[in-house]
Amino acid sequence: MSSALQQSFRLPLTHEVSLVSLDTVGAEMGWHIDHVNEWAVEQWAFDLSYSSLRRKEIRVWIRSLRDSEAARKATPNEVIESVIGSPLMDTVRAASLESRWRLSGITLSRLRRDEEIFGEQVGHSWWLTRSSLRAFLERRLIR
């Protein structure tokens, strides 16, 4: 596939998405995975993997793709608040994080089991505390 064709391919990422995988970065930018890995070292990235997972679940802040200048100027607090979203709520619905973080429900469940994040089940939905999400992201920040 030609580089020009790869460059013109755009993934439909909604405004709700705050973190993307390295594979998504490669597809979005038309880059080989080696180039993506080199680029990711300089970006706001998080390791979202759970304890028994042998591979890392690296996610990059979407603003690094969309507005790299603003991303470079951002503070850790600004990044983490943007990643969590729902700034006026003390709890965040787990299902919304599956979309925002491009993460499986299984991964979120295992992070709860590992006591990396905390919340409570209300009906069929898990509601995670903002404070536990913030602490988790602070611990898992790679940059």
Protein Blocks (a to p, Z undefined) as FASTA:
>chain_A
ZZklmmmpccdddfklmbdcfklmmmmnopafklmmmmmmmmccddfbdfklmbdcdddd
fklmmmmmlmmmpcfklmmmmmnopmlbcbdcfklmmmmnopafklmmmmmmnomagcdd
ehjbccddfklmmmmmmmmpmZZ
